[in-house]
Amino acid sequence: MARPQMDLIALSRTVSDILESVRCEGDDALRRYEKQFDRVVLDALQVTPAEMEEGIAAVRRIRRRRKCR
């Protein structure tokens, strides 16, 4: 089964546009993109220390599982 091909040039352009918007517009751009891509409106953009620790633990679990394969 063939894997779908991605247009990496278009993807790179999209990512560059998003990064430029965030650089120039800051949190306003982040809020626009969270609504556009994630379809949510968050109360806060800042991550709490507990959320950070939870994320770090999740990444470590994933990395351990991948090493075992």
MDTraj code that builds the backbone (N, CA, C; nanometers):
import mdtraj as md
import numpy as np

residues = "MET ALA ARG PRO GLN MET ASP LEU ILE ALA LEU SER ARG THR VAL SER ASP ILE LEU GLU SER VAL ARG CYS GLU GLY ASP ASP ALA LEU ARG ARG TYR GLU LYS GLN PHE ASP ARG VAL VAL LEU ASP ALA LEU GLN VAL THR PRO ALA GLU MET GLU GLU GLY ILE ALA ALA VAL ARG ARG ILE ARG ARG ARG ARG LYS CYS ARG".split()
xyz = np.array([
    [0.0842, -0.1178, 0.0000],
    [0.0000, 0.0000, 0.0000],
    [0.0893, 0.1250, 0.0000],
    [0.0709, 0.2098, -0.0966],
    [0.1527, 0.3302, -0.1083],
    [0.1074, 0.4361, -0.0072],
    [0.2043, 0.5040, 0.0470],
    [0.1735, 0.6125, 0.1404],
    [0.1361, 0.7376, 0.0622],
    [0.0458, 0.8172, 0.1172],
    [0.0103, 0.9410, 0.0472],
    [0.1298, 1.0363, 0.0445],
    [0.1409, 1.1098, -0.0623],
    [0.2488, 1.2069, -0.0774],
    [0.2052, 1.3417, -0.0202],
    [0.2975, 1.4086, 0.0484],
    [0.2701, 1.5415, 0.1010],
    [0.3410, 1.6445, 0.0139],
    [0.2773, 1.7550, -0.0054],
    [0.3402, 1.8665, -0.0753],
    [0.4216, 1.9434, 0.0279],
    [0.5490, 1.9074, 0.0416],
    [0.6329, 1.9662, 0.1454],
    [0.6586, 2.1142, 0.1237],
    [0.6593, 2.1587, 0.0013],
    [0.6794, 2.3011, -0.0257],
    [0.5607, 2.3806, 0.0275],
    [0.4393, 2.3338, -0.0009],
    [0.3198, 2.4024, 0.0483],
    [0.3137, 2.3963, 0.2005],
    [0.3489, 2.2821, 0.2578],
    [0.3489, 2.2675, 0.4030],
    [0.4480, 2.3639, 0.4664],
    [0.5665, 2.3724, 0.4100],
    [0.6690, 2.4633, 0.4607],
    [0.6231, 2.6082, 0.4536],
    [0.5577, 2.6438, 0.3450],
    [0.5053, 2.7799, 0.3278],
    [0.4002, 2.8102, 0.4349],
    [0.3108, 2.7144, 0.4592],
    [0.2060, 2.7325, 0.5598],
    [0.2666, 2.7517, 0.6985],
    [0.3630, 2.6677, 0.7327],
    [0.4280, 2.6783, 0.8634],
    [0.5001, 2.8120, 0.8765],
    [0.5692, 2.8536, 0.7726],
    [0.6383, 2.9833, 0.7751],
    [0.5405, 3.0978, 0.7950],
    [0.4269, 3.0915, 0.7280],
    [0.3243, 3.1957, 0.7430],
    [0.2715, 3.2005, 0.8863],
    [0.2488, 3.0831, 0.9442],
    [0.1992, 3.0774, 1.0821],
    [0.3030, 3.1352, 1.1778],
    [0.4281, 3.0948, 1.1629],
    [0.5336, 3.1463, 1.2510],
    [0.5487, 3.2974, 1.2382],
    [0.5405, 3.3485, 1.1176],
    [0.5500, 3.4931, 1.0958],
    [0.4333, 3.5655, 1.1617],
    [0.3136, 3.5108, 1.1497],
    [0.1966, 3.5718, 1.2138],
    [0.2142, 3.5765, 1.3653],
    [0.2613, 3.4666, 1.4223],
    [0.2813, 3.4610, 1.5677],
    [0.3911, 3.5585, 1.6091],
    [0.4972, 3.5670, 1.5295],
    [0.6056, 3.6604, 1.5621],
    [0.5562, 3.8042, 1.5620],
    [0.4752, 3.8390, 1.4635],
    [0.4291, 3.9773, 1.4490],
    [0.3086, 4.0113, 1.5379],
    [0.2171, 3.9156, 1.5536],
    [0.0916, 3.9440, 1.6225],
    [0.0816, 3.8836, 1.7625],
    [0.1757, 3.7978, 1.7974],
    [0.1794, 3.7398, 1.9314],
    [0.0569, 3.6571, 1.9662],
    [0.0055, 3.6806, 2.0875],
    [-0.1063, 3.6022, 2.1388],
    [-0.2318, 3.6114, 2.0524],
    [-0.2519, 3.7239, 1.9865],
    [-0.3695, 3.7365, 1.8992],
    [-0.3664, 3.6301, 1.7888],
    [-0.2482, 3.6088, 1.7310],
    [-0.2344, 3.5059, 1.6276],
    [-0.2528, 3.3668, 1.6871],
    [-0.1943, 3.3448, 1.8053],
    [-0.2100, 3.2143, 1.8695],
    [-0.3571, 3.1824, 1.8951],
    [-0.4320, 3.2791, 1.9416],
    [-0.5748, 3.2575, 1.9680],
    [-0.6504, 3.2291, 1.8374],
    [-0.6162, 3.2997, 1.7320],
    [-0.6803, 3.2761, 1.6034],
    [-0.6519, 3.1340, 1.5533],
    [-0.5263, 3.0898, 1.5664],
    [-0.4899, 2.9561, 1.5195],
    [-0.5460, 2.8460, 1.6086],
    [-0.5561, 2.8709, 1.7403],
    [-0.6157, 2.7679, 1.8259],
    [-0.7613, 2.7460, 1.7868],
    [-0.8288, 2.8534, 1.7530],
    [-0.9688, 2.8417, 1.7106],
    [-0.9786, 2.7746, 1.5731],
    [-0.8899, 2.8132, 1.4815],
    [-0.8924, 2.7592, 1.3451],
    [-0.8546, 2.6109, 1.3401],
    [-0.7450, 2.5737, 1.4048],
    [-0.6935, 2.4377, 1.3926],
    [-0.7462, 2.3430, 1.5002],
    [-0.7545, 2.3914, 1.6232],
    [-0.7959, 2.3049, 1.7343],
    [-0.9454, 2.3140, 1.7632],
    [-1.0085, 2.4173, 1.7055],
    [-1.1517, 2.4407, 1.7260],
    [-1.1878, 2.4536, 1.8742],
    [-1.0997, 2.5253, 1.9464],
    [-1.1247, 2.5542, 2.0872],
    [-1.0902, 2.6996, 2.1135],
    [-1.1418, 2.7502, 2.2247],
    [-1.1022, 2.8809, 2.2747],
    [-1.0600, 2.8581, 2.4189],
    [-0.9309, 2.8666, 2.4436],
    [-0.8776, 2.8387, 2.5765],
    [-0.8925, 2.9595, 2.6679],
    [-0.9041, 2.9321, 2.7977],
    [-0.9100, 3.0404, 2.8961],
    [-0.7752, 3.1097, 2.9089],
    [-0.6685, 3.0306, 2.8986],
    [-0.5338, 3.0860, 2.9144],
    [-0.4387, 3.0150, 2.8185],
    [-0.3410, 3.0892, 2.7702],
    [-0.2393, 3.0301, 2.6842],
    [-0.1231, 2.9745, 2.7656],
    [-0.1088, 3.0218, 2.8878],
    [0.0023, 2.9793, 2.9722],
    [-0.0230, 2.8395, 3.0275],
    [0.0799, 2.7576, 3.0264],
    [0.0727, 2.6223, 3.0787],
    [0.1130, 2.6250, 3.2258],
    [0.0338, 2.5580, 3.3100],
    [0.0663, 2.5535, 3.4525],
    [0.1827, 2.4571, 3.4754],
    [0.2530, 2.4694, 3.5873],
    [0.3606, 2.3742, 3.6169],
    [0.3113, 2.2294, 3.6179],
    [0.1909, 2.2053, 3.6696],
    [0.1367, 2.0687, 3.6718],
    [0.1126, 2.0176, 3.5299],
    [0.0602, 2.1021, 3.4416],
    [0.0382, 2.0630, 3.3018],
    [0.1707, 2.0344, 3.2322],
    [0.2720, 2.1124, 3.2636],
    [0.4047, 2.0919, 3.2051],
    [0.4608, 1.9566, 3.2474],
    [0.4515, 1.9258, 3.3762],
    [0.5001, 1.7969, 3.4260],
    [0.4234, 1.6809, 3.3630],
    [0.2935, 1.6973, 3.3470],
    [0.2112, 1.5947, 3.2838],
    [0.2555, 1.5714, 3.1390],
    [0.2835, 1.6794, 3.0678],
    [0.3298, 1.6683, 2.9293],
    [0.4656, 1.6017, 2.9190],
    [0.5564, 1.6379, 3.0079],
    [0.6904, 1.5780, 3.0085],
    [0.6798, 1.4280, 3.0347],
    [0.5959, 1.3899, 3.1310],
    [0.5779, 1.2479, 3.1632],
    [0.5196, 1.1726, 3.0436],
    [0.4255, 1.2336, 2.9737],
    [0.3642, 1.1684, 2.8569],
    [0.4672, 1.1466, 2.7464],
    [0.5512, 1.2444, 2.7214],
    [0.6550, 1.2314, 2.6186],
    [0.7535, 1.1216, 2.6572],
    [0.7906, 1.1167, 2.7839],
    [0.8833, 1.0117, 2.8294],
    [0.8233, 0.8725, 2.8100],
    [0.6937, 0.8575, 2.8407],
    [0.6278, 0.7278, 2.8223],
    [0.6304, 0.6862, 2.6752],
    [0.6005, 0.7807, 2.5873],
    [0.6001, 0.7518, 2.4430],
    [0.7395, 0.7129, 2.3962],
    [0.8398, 0.7849, 2.4421],
    [0.9772, 0.7551, 2.4004],
    [1.0215, 0.6182, 2.4499],
    [0.9823, 0.5814, 2.5717],
    [1.0182, 0.4488, 2.6250],
    [0.9524, 0.3384, 2.5423],
    [0.8248, 0.3583, 2.5061],
    [0.7531, 0.2580, 2.4261],
    [0.8190, 0.2411, 2.2895],
    [0.8625, 0.3484, 2.2306],
    [0.9233, 0.3415, 2.0966],
    [1.0589, 0.2727, 2.1006],
    [1.1319, 0.2865, 2.2101],
    [1.2613, 0.2208, 2.2215],
    [1.2473, 0.0696, 2.2325],
    [1.1350, 0.0250, 2.2845],
    [1.1127, -0.1192, 2.3046],
    [1.0735, -0.1910, 2.1766],
    [1.0396, -0.1218, 2.0740],
    [0.9943, -0.1857, 1.9506],
    [1.1077, -0.2331, 1.8656],
])
top = md.Topology()
chain = top.add_chain()
for i, resn in enumerate(residues, 1):
    res = top.add_residue(resn, chain, resSeq=i)
    for name in ("N", "CA", "C"):
        top.add_atom(name, md.element.get_by_symbol(name[0]), res)
traj = md.Trajectory(xyz[None], top)
